[in-house]
Structure formats: structure tokens, C-alpha cells
Amino acid sequence: MPHISRGHRCEDLTELRTLLRDWLASTGEATVSGGTDVRSGYVSVVIGGVDCLLAGDTSRVGVEGFLAVADAGARSWVVPSRRGIQCQVVFGSPPQVIPGFYLYTAHPVGPPVELDGPAIVPLRILQGLPRCTDAGTSRCASCPA
């Protein structure tokens, strides 16, 4: 894989880790965009049902740091960014910013929140129930995994 194209979408963290590991192994580029794009949203990934965006200026060092903590099973969290907006995705316990790794939620979220903890899937189901009733549905059905 010579480079990652803008707009690439990963369905989960596992797919993002595979994409970035392949990129590290196959290119010597300094950033995931090859220096062509610094904007957020270069790569998108869904974590715990939340759309997240990786910036094009994410560096090799940042990717290596991310892979080290993600491969060790670190949880992901949303914390305030440098500008104070509740949107920066960080990893670990306690949550730590990875220098050079720029992953943000697509939209700001409330207080600091864990994205992929064991209770997240049931929480997301419960959060979706009001949407069913708001849409006029008298009941919601789900299939067990």
C-alpha cells in the first residue's frame, strides 16, 4: 500500500490498526497523507458507534505510538482538545494524548467518555430507544448478537 487515500473509511479500530500497520510497513511517508493534507477526516473510523476522523498530518511516530497502545488493549476515550472542545480521542488508563496522532470525533460529545468499554454496546442500544419512539414506532426490536 503506497499511501492512504483521503476519505478511506474503517469500520472499527481493528480495521484502522490493520490499515495503519500496512501503511507503516509499505511506505516511508512522514504523514498518513504523504504531506498533501493536514485536515481532519483524512481517514474515518467508527469507535463504539461514534464517527471519528483521523487527520492527514498524523505522523509515523504518532501511528507507532497508537499501534503500541491499541495492540496492548488500551481503551479509547474522548477528552477536550487543545482548544477545549470535547472531541479528541485518546487511549490508555488514564487517558493519554499520543504525540503526532490526531484522531477526533466528528462532532463534540458531552463530558469525558469512554468509547469502547464493555458497557458501551448496551448503552448505545439504550440511547437509541428514544429515537424509536420519536419516530412514532410503538416498539423497538433487536436481535441478540
N, C-alpha and C positions, 0 to 999 in steps of 0.2 A: 504494500500500500504506500505509494509515494507521498500522498498528502490526504488530508481530510477535507472534504468539500463543505463549504458553507451550507447550512440547512440540514446537515446529517442528523437523523433522529434515532435515538437509542430508546428502547422500551423500558430499560431498567438499569440499575447500577452495574449488573453483571455484564450487560452488553457494552456499556460505556468503558468498563475496565478492559474488556477484550479489544475494543476499538483503540483505546489509548496505548495499550501494551503493544499491539501490532504497529501503531504509528511510531512508537519509540524504537522498535526493532528494525523498521524498514526505512527510516529517514533520519537525516541529521539536522532537520529543520530546528530552529531555536524556539519557534512557537507553533501551536497547532494549525494556525492559518498560514504558516510559512512567511510571516511578516506582512501579509496582504490585508489583514483585517484585525482591528482591535476591539470591535464592537461585541457586546454580549449577544448571545443567541447564535454563535457560530455553530455550535452543536447543542441539540436539546436532548433532555433525558427526563423520564418520569421517575420520581423517587417517592414512594409512599403515596401515590396518587397526585402528587404535586408536580406541575411542569417546572423544570429547572433549565437554565441556559448557561452554557459554558462559553466564556469569552474567547475570541480569536487570539488574544495576546497571552493566553495561558502558556507558560513556558515548560521546557523539558524538565527542569528542576521541579516545578510545581506538579507536573504529571507524575514524576518519580515519587514525590512525597505523597501524593494522593494514592497511588498504587500501593505504597508501603502500608499506609493506614487502612485502606479499604480491604486489602488482602488479609490483613490481620483481624478483620471483622469489626472495625470501628463503626459505630453508629453515626448517622448524619443528623445534623441539627441546622435550624435556621436561626441566625443571630443578626443583630444590627450591623449594617455595612459601615464603612468609614464615614459615610455621610449621615449615619443614624437611621437609615431606612431598614426595616426588618425584612431582609431579603438575602443575606449572604449565607450560603451553605458551607458548613464546616464539619469536621469529623473528629471523633475521639470522645473520651470521657476523662476529664472535662473537655468540652468542645474547644478545638484549637484551629486557628487560621493556618492554612498551608501556604507559605510564601510562593507566589507565582501561579497559584491555582485559583482561577476566578470563576466560580460557579455560583449562580444566583437564582432565586425563584423568579418565575415570570411575573408574579405580582407580589407586592408586600403581604406578609402574613402578620398575625397578632403577636403576642408575646413569644419569647424564645420557645421553639417547639422541636421535638424530635420527629424526624421524617420517617424513619424506618424501624422503629421499635416493635416489639412483639404485639403490642396492643393497637397498632396503627390500623390494620385492616378492619377489625371490628369497629373502631372509632369512625373510620371513613364510611362504613355502612350506616352507622347511626346518624352521621352528619348528612347522609343522603336521604334519609326518611322524610324530613320536612319538604324536600324538593318534590317527592312523590305526591304529597298532599297538596302542595302549592299548585301542582299541575292538574289537580282535580281527580287524581287517581284515588279510589277508595281503599285500595290495599296495594301493598308492595310485596313482591315475591323475590326470593333469591334462592340460588342453588348452592348447596354446600360444596366446598372445594374437595 
